Amino acid sequence: NKFKPGAVRDLIRQTLVNVLSDKTYSSENVAQWTREISEDVKSKLKDLTLDRYKFVVQVVIGEQRDEGVRMGCR
């Protein structure tokens, strides 16, 4: 099966809307939300039966305060 980025993008967008649509940023709840989103996206990706691919799901949630964002990853 060939990887279809459009389908995956829609899947991610739908998951984000389902989980975050009625929420307001709260630093106490962010860890739970990121875990919930990543697990939901991973399970939906497995349902696409893309056996040749290994998926890594990374979720970052931050507060928007009209400031720049710096992020590093190794």
Phi and psi in degrees as GROMACS dihedral restraints (atoms count N, CA, C in turn):
[ dihedral_restraints ]
;  ai    aj    ak    al  type     phi  dphi    fc
    3     4     5     6     1   -86.2    20    10
    4     5     6     7     1   142.8    20    10
    6     7     8     9     1   -71.6    20    10
    7     8     9    10     1   130.3    20    10
    9    10    11    12     1  -118.0    20    10
   10    11    12    13     1   100.1    20    10
   12    13    14    15     1   -62.1    20    10
   13    14    15    16     1   -31.4    20    10
   15    16    17    18     1   -63.3    20    10
   16    17    18    19     1   -42.8    20    10
   18    19    20    21     1   -65.1    20    10
   19    20    21    22     1   -40.5    20    10
   21    22    23    24     1   -68.4    20    10
   22    23    24    25     1   -40.8    20    10
   24    25    26    27     1   -60.2    20    10
   25    26    27    28     1   -43.8    20    10
   27    28    29    30     1   -64.3    20    10
   28    29    30    31     1   -40.0    20    10
   30    31    32    33     1   -61.4    20    10
   31    32    33    34     1   -45.0    20    10
   33    34    35    36     1   -66.1    20    10
   34    35    36    37     1   -45.0    20    10
   36    37    38    39     1   -60.5    20    10
   37    38    39    40     1   -43.3    20    10
   39    40    41    42     1   -63.1    20    10
   40    41    42    43     1   -41.3    20    10
   42    43    44    45     1   -63.9    20    10
   43    44    45    46     1   -43.8    20    10
   45    46    47    48     1   -62.5    20    10
   46    47    48    49     1   -42.0    20    10
   48    49    50    51     1   -64.3    20    10
   49    50    51    52     1   -44.1    20    10
   51    52    53    54     1   -62.0    20    10
   52    53    54    55     1   -40.8    20    10
   54    55    56    57     1   -85.3    20    10
   55    56    57    58     1   -40.0    20    10
   57    58    59    60     1  -106.4    20    10
   58    59    60    61     1    -3.2    20    10
   60    61    62    63     1   -60.1    20    10
   61    62    63    64     1   -35.3    20    10
   63    64    65    66     1  -107.6    20    10
   64    65    66    67     1    16.9    20    10
   66    67    68    69     1  -105.2    20    10
   67    68    69    70     1   151.0    20    10
   69    70    71    72     1  -114.5    20    10
   70    71    72    73     1   143.6    20    10
   72    73    74    75     1   -54.2    20    10
   73    74    75    76     1   130.5    20    10
   75    76    77    78     1  -146.2    20    10
   76    77    78    79     1   117.8    20    10
   78    79    80    81     1   -62.2    20    10
   79    80    81    82     1   -24.3    20    10
   81    82    83    84     1   -71.2    20    10
   82    83    84    85     1   -29.0    20    10
   84    85    86    87     1   -99.4    20    10
   85    86    87    88     1    -9.3    20    10
   87    88    89    90     1   -60.4    20    10
   88    89    90    91     1   -41.8    20    10
   90    91    92    93     1   -60.3    20    10
   91    92    93    94     1   -42.1    20    10
   93    94    95    96     1   -66.0    20    10
   94    95    96    97     1   -43.5    20    10
   96    97    98    99     1   -63.1    20    10
   97    98    99   100     1   -43.4    20    10
   99   100   101   102     1   -64.6    20    10
  100   101   102   103     1   -40.3    20    10
  102   103   104   105     1   -62.9    20    10
  103   104   105   106     1   -45.3    20    10
  105   106   107   108     1   -62.4    20    10
  106   107   108   109     1   -45.0    20    10
  108   109   110   111     1   -64.4    20    10
  109   110   111   112     1   -47.1    20    10
  111   112   113   114     1   -64.4    20    10
  112   113   114   115     1   -41.2    20    10
  114   115   116   117     1   -66.5    20    10
  115   116   117   118     1   -39.8    20    10
  117   118   119   120     1   -65.4    20    10
  118   119   120   121     1   -44.6    20    10
  120   121   122   123     1   -64.0    20    10
  121   122   123   124     1   -44.0    20    10
  123   124   125   126     1   -60.9    20    10
  124   125   126   127     1   -43.1    20    10
  126   127   128   129     1   -67.1    20    10
  127   128   129   130     1   -37.4    20    10
  129   130   131   132     1   -70.3    20    10
  130   131   132   133     1   -33.5    20    10
  132   133   134   135     1   -65.8    20    10
  133   134   135   136     1   -38.4    20    10
  135   136   137   138     1   -64.2    20    10
  136   137   138   139     1   -32.7    20    10
  138   139   140   141     1   -67.4    20    10
  139   140   141   142     1   -19.9    20    10
  141   142   143   144     1   -76.0    20    10
  142   143   144   145     1    -7.4    20    10
  144   145   146   147     1    50.2    20    10
  145   146   147   148     1    55.4    20    10
  147   148   149   150     1  -100.4    20    10
  148   149   150   151     1    78.7    20    10
  150   151   152   153     1   -65.3    20    10
  151   152   153   154     1   -25.6    20    10
  153   154   155   156     1   -80.6    20    10
  154   155   156   157     1    -4.5    20    10
  156   157   158   159     1  -116.4    20    10
  157   158   159   160     1   146.6    20    10
  159   160   161   162     1  -111.7    20    10
  160   161   162   163     1   131.5    20    10
  162   163   164   165     1  -107.6    20    10
  163   164   165   166     1   138.4    20    10
  165   166   167   168     1  -121.2    20    10
  166   167   168   169     1   121.0    20    10
  168   169   170   171     1  -109.5    20    10
  169   170   171   172     1   122.0    20    10
  171   172   173   174     1  -121.8    20    10
  172   173   174   175     1   126.0    20    10
  174   175   176   177     1  -119.6    20    10
  175   176   177   178     1   129.0    20    10
  177   178   179   180     1  -128.0    20    10
  178   179   180   181     1   125.5    20    10
  180   181   182   183     1  -120.9    20    10
  181   182   183   184     1   130.0    20    10
  183   184   185   186     1  -138.6    20    10
  184   185   186   187     1   160.4    20    10
  186   187   188   189     1   -81.0    20    10
  187   188   189   190     1   136.8    20    10
  189   190   191   192     1   -94.4    20    10
  190   191   192   193     1   112.1    20    10
  192   193   194   195     1  -129.8    20    10
  193   194   195   196     1    34.7    20    10
  195   196   197   198     1    55.2    20    10
  196   197   198   199     1    38.8    20    10
  198   199   200   201     1  -127.0    20    10
  199   200   201   202     1   163.1    20    10
  201   202   203   204     1   -73.1    20    10
  202   203   204   205     1   163.1    20    10
  204   205   206   207     1  -125.7    20    10
  205   206   207   208     1   132.9    20    10
  207   208   209   210     1  -118.4    20    10
  208   209   210   211     1   136.7    20    10
  210   211   212   213     1  -142.9    20    10
  211   212   213   214     1   140.1    20    10
  213   214   215   216     1  -129.5    20    10
  214   215   216   217     1   150.4    20    10
  216   217   218   219     1  -148.6    20    10
  217   218   219   220     1   143.2    20    10
